[in-house]
Amino acid sequence: MNMQRLILSATLAAAGAGFVSSAAAQAAEQFFPQLTYRTGAYAAYGIPWSNGKVDYIKMINARDGGVNGVKLTFEECETAYATDRGVECYERLKTRPGVAVVEPLATGITFALTEKAPVDKIPLMTQGYGLSFSQDGSAFQWNFPFLGSYWTGADILIQHIGKQAGGLDKLKGKKIAYVYHDSPFGKDAIPLMEKRAQMHGFTLQLMPVTAPGVEQKSTWLQVRQNRPDYVVLYGWGVMNTTALKEAQATGFPREKMYSIWWGGTEPAVRDVGAGAKGFNALSLYSHGTSSKVMQDILKHVHDAKQGTGARNEVGEVLYVHGVITQMLAIEAVRVAQEKFGKGKVMTGEQVRWGMENLKLDANRLKELGFEGVMQPLATSCANHMGSSSARVYAWDGKDWKYTSDWYQADKSVIDPLVKEHGDKYLAEKKISRRTDCK
């Protein structure tokens, strides 16, 4: 009997030790929720974007063993780009231990989560999308629209169109049609477009397209009738491809079409081919597989048969976007660890501090393997964007070719709008600005 009790005690102790070990292992993991859309009308965009994010996590774990010994974990939750499903995914995953930051992966979901983030103390990262005026960290502590917004994109597009016309003053009397996704995404850029129209004297023609954008014949009938000098396209997924096909059918010159970065992707032009030749789009970074980071992903992930998607999608535009997004989130964790403790799992508040103190200069980007991929980025308490530069490339029928140097969004145009819309938002929500941002 005594022997049986000893065996039972030893067994329970071992089980207890195993439980403690498991809990300790779980506590040593930084968790990244992945809100994805691998189904629905926008899957062609959501899949490579998410694959880039997940492959980067896998690469950091395989190559570096995580961040200072802290393993990186993730779990996907399918939103199908729907706002309600995105909120459900957020609510389910936010309670997981080690949540660092959430990327909504959709502007509508971002709008819905903006009020939840301050309560849950989980930062929202929206690289190149989201709420444009949330770049102001004194008003939006928890939103981080890294690299650019729909306002910076629209501003740079108008700068470029003006340059092509011989100067911004030459836009006076011109007509610019704004063909946009009729959702929070497409509507977001309207204040900036209206401001630029007022400044330069061009007529802005607003042409919303009902999501998902597969039916645009009435829109392009308007284009044919109104005869704009230029079309600015803010489309997503199949809407971009459809717009290019309709432009071809109606005879509108593709070289007079200019898109936000979402039009400058392989899925947008793949099914149009030579019919999209001359089409212009913004680019936030360089794509391809020549960079060290892409080579490391191929080596440590795909060569190890751990790739999330097909090997040949590595280096595509949206895949690179996902890689950069995940790198910024992981670097925020790394920076936070420098202040709050190396080898420790960071809280949402600590990661927010890291996101406000990112300093990715040319040397650091080279160390990370991103040399030649993206422009340097530096954030602060007040500046949650870090960088607002982009350049233009054009589709030559087979590939994207750069046609401009880097532009910077004009702060004298954007900052007053950020202040105006930020003040309005804070007043509506009865929120005060932070006093610790200098």
N, C-alpha and C positions, 0 to 999 in steps of 0.2 A: 504493500500500500504506500509506504514512504517513497519507494522507488518510483511508483506511478505518479505520486504528487510531484516528485522532483522533475520527472520527464515532462509532466503537464506544465509545471512552472517554467521549465526551460523553453518549451514550445511557445508559451504565451510571451515570454520575454523576447524570444526570437521574432515572433510576429510583431510585438511592440516595436522592437528595434527596426524591423523592416518598415513599419508604418512611419516611424520617425524619419528614417532615411528617405522614404518616398516624399514625405512632407517637406523635408529639408531640400530635396532636389527640386521640388515644385517651387519652393520659395526662391531658389536661385535661378529662376527663368524669367526673362523679360518677355512679356506677351504682347504680340501685335495683332489686334483684330483685323481681319481682311474682309471688308464689305466689297463683294464682287458682283458682277453680272456676266455670267457665262451662258445665260439664256436670254431670249427675247430679242427685240429689234436691234439692240445695240451690242450684242455679244461680240461682233467682229472687232469692236473697239475695247470692250471690257476684258476680253480674254488675254490679249498680249500685254495689256497694261498690268493686269494682276499677275501674269506669269513672270514679268520682269521683277515685280516686288518680291514674290516668293522665292525666285531663283537667287536674288541677292541675299536674302536671309540665309538660304541654304549654303551659299558660297562663304559668307562670313563665319558660319558655324564650322564648315569644313576646313577652311583655310586658317582661320584665326582662333577657333574654339570659342566663338562668341565675342563678347565685349569684356575684356579683362576677366575672363573666366565665367562670365554670365552667359548662359546659353539663351539663344533667341528662339522663341516658339511663336506659332501662329495658328489661327483657325479661320477658315472661310465661312461666310454666310451669304447666301445668294439673295440679292435684292431685285434682280431683273430691272434695275434702274428706277424702280418705283419708290417714291418717297415713304409711303407707309411701311413697306417691307424693309426699307433702310433703317427706319426708326426702330422697328422690331429687332433687327439684327444688332443694332447698337445697344438696346436695352438688355439683350441676352448676353452679349459678350463683354459689356463694360464691368461686370461683376467678377470676371476672371482675375485671379491673382497676377500681379505684375503687368497690368495694362499700362502702356506707356503713352500712346497717342492713337487717335482714330483718324483715318482718312475716309471721308464719306464717299468719294468717287463719283459724286453727282452734285450739281449745284442745288437742286431741290432738297436733297437730303441734308446738305450743308445748312440751308436756311432753317430747316426743322430742328437741327441739332445745336444751332448757335445759342439758343436760350438754355439748353440742357447742359452744355459744357461747363459754364461757371458753377452750376450747382454740383455737378459730378466731379469737377476739378480734373477734367481730362481735356488736353489740348486737341484742337481740330486742325489738321494740316490739309490744305487745298492747293496743290502745286499747279498754278496756271488757271485756276477757276475759283468758283465760290463767290462770296460776298465781296465785291471790289473795294468798298470803303472799309473793310475790316483790316486793311493793312495798318491802320492806326492803332497801335498797341495801347495807347492811353485810353481808348474807348472800348477796344475788344481785346481783353487780356488773353483769351483762349483761342483766338482764330489766327492762323498763320498761312496767308496766301503766298507761299514762297515763289520766287522767280517772276511773278507777274500776275496780272488780273485781266479781266475782260476790258477794264478801262485802259490799262497800259497798252494792251493789244490794239484796241481801237485807235488810241492816240498815235501809236507808231504806224499803223496802216495809213492814217490820214497824212502823217508826215511824209511817208513814202510816196503816196499818190500825188501829193503836192510837189514833191521833188521830180517825179516823172512828168508832171505837167509843166515844169519849168519854174516852180516856186509856189508856195502856198497862196500867194496873191492871185495866181492864175486860176485858182479854184472858184473865184467869184463868178457867179452865173452858171456854174456847172451843176449837174444833177447826179447825186449819188444815191443809188438804191441800196437800202439795208435789208437784205433777205435774211431773216433770222428764225431760229427755232422758237416757237411760241411757248416758252417756258421761262422759269426764272433765269436760266442760262442766257437765252437770247435777249430777254428784256433788260438784263443787267447793264449792257453797254449803251443803252439808249441815251441816258443823261450825258455821257461823254460825247457821243455822236452829235447830239443836239447842240452842245457847247461849241464844238468845232465848226458846225454849220453856221452858228451865229457869228463866230470869229472871222470866218473866211468867206461868208456870203454864198455858200453853195446851198442848193435845195436838197433836203434830206427826204427821201421817199421810204416810208416804213412799210415793209412787206413781210408780215408774219406768216410762218408756215406751220400748220398743225402737225404735231408729233404723231408718228415718228418721221414724217416727211417723205413718204413714198408717193404722195399725190401733190404735185406742184404745178400742174398745167395752168391753173388760174393765176398763179404767181407770175409765171413766165409770160403769160398773156399780158399782164400788167407791164412787165419789163419791155415787151415788144411795143406796146402802145405808148408808154411814157418815155421810151428812148433815153435812159440814163447814160451818162458818160462813163460811169463806173458802177460795179456791183461789189459791195462788201458783204461777204457771206459768213454768217455765224451758224454753222450747221454741226450736227453730231450724227455719227453713224451713217445709216443709209441715206439720210437727207443730203449729205455732201455729194454722194455718187449720183443721186437723182438730179440734183441741181446742175451738175456738169452735163448730164445727158440732155436735160431740158435746154440748157444754154446752147448745146450743140444743135439740137433740133430747131431752135428758134433763130439760130445764126448769131447769137450774141458772142462777141469775141472773148475767148477765154483769157487772153492777155489783159483784158480790162476787168477781170474778176480777181478779187483779193480776199483771202480768207484768214480768220484767226487760225492759230496753230492746229486746231482739230481738223482743218481741211487738208493740211500738209502731211497726210499719212498715206501709207500704202493701201489700206482698205478703201480710202476715198477715191483713188484713181485706178485701182487695179482692173476693174471691170470696164473702164472707159478707155484706157490706153492712150493711143494717139489722139483720141477725141478730146482729151483734156490738155493737150499740149499748149503751153503758154500760161496755164493757170498758176496764180501766185498765192503763196501762203507764208505766214510767219513761222519762224523756227526759234525755239528757246535754247536749243542745244544741237550738237552734231550726232548723227546716228552712224551705224556701221559697226564692224567688229574689230577694227584695228586698235582700239584703245586697250590699255592694260586691264581695265575692269571687265571688259567683255571677254578678253582672253582668259582671265581668271575664272569667269563664270563657265566658259566652255570647258576649261581644264578641270575644275573642282566639282562641277555640277553635271554637266552634260557628258563628259568623258566617263564619269562615275555612274552613268545611267540614272541620274537623279533629276534630270530636267523636268520641269513642270509641263512644258509644251514641246513643240517640235524644235529641233536644234536650229533649223534654218530661220526661225523667227527671231533668234538672238541678234540684236543690233537693229531691228526694225524700229521705226520712230516711236510707236506707242510702247514697245518693250523697253526702250531706253528711258522713256518717261517714267515707267514703273520703277526701273532700277534707281534712277535719280531720286525719286520720291522716297524709296525705302532707305537709301543712303542718308538722306537728310534726317529722317527720323532716328536712325541708328546713331548718327553723329551727335544728335541732340542728347541721346542717352549717354554717349561717351563724354561729352562736355559736362553733363550733369554729374557724372561719376567723379570727374576731376574736382568738383566742389564738395560733393556730398558723400564720397567714398567709393574708391575703386573696388570693383568686384562685388558691388551691392546692386540689388534690384532697385530701380528708381521709381518713385511715385509719379503720378501725373503732374503734381505741382513742381517736383524737381525737374522733370523733363521739360515743363514749360520754361523754367529758368534756362535750361540748356538751349532751347529753341530761340530764346531771346539773346543768347550769347554765342551764336555760331559765327565763326570767323574762318571761312573757307577761302583763303587766298590762293594764289597760283601754286605756291609750294605745297600747301596742304592738299590741293586737288591732285597734284602729281603723286603725292604719297598714297592717296586713296585710289589711284589708277584712273582718274577722271581728267587728266591733262588733255586739252583739246576737245573735250566733250562739252563743257559748260563754262560759263563766265564765273568769276569769283563772286562770292556772296557773303554779306556781313549783316547781321541783324542787331537789333537793340530793343530796349524796352518800348520805345516809341515806334520803331520801324520793324514790323512783322513780315515784311516782304523780302527784304534783303537784297534784291536785285530786280531791275525793271528794264532789262535790255532784251532785244530780239533782232533778228535779221530776216531778210526775205529770201525765199528760194522759189524757183519756178519748175514746173513739171515739163520735161523735154520729150515726153512720150514714153520714156523708159525709166527715168530716174529723176530725183530732185537735184537741181543745180543752183547753188547760191548766186544771187544776183545783186546783193547789197552788202555793205559793211554793217556792223552792229549799230543799231539805233538805241537811244535812251528815251524812255517816256518823259514828256515835258512836265516837270514838277509844278511849274507855274500854272499849268492848266489843270492838272490832276489834284494837287493838294487842296485848293479851295473847295473842290467838289467833295473830297474826302471829309473835310471839316464840316461842310454843310450837311451832308447826308449822315455823317456820324452824330452830329448834334441832334438832328431830327430823330434818329433812332433812339438815342439815349433819353431824349425827352419823352418819347412815346412809351418807353419801357421804365421810365423813372429810375434811371441808373446814372450815377455820377462818374465823371472821368477819374482815372487814377491820378494820384498826386505824386507818385514816386518815379514818374517818367520825366527825365530831363532832356 
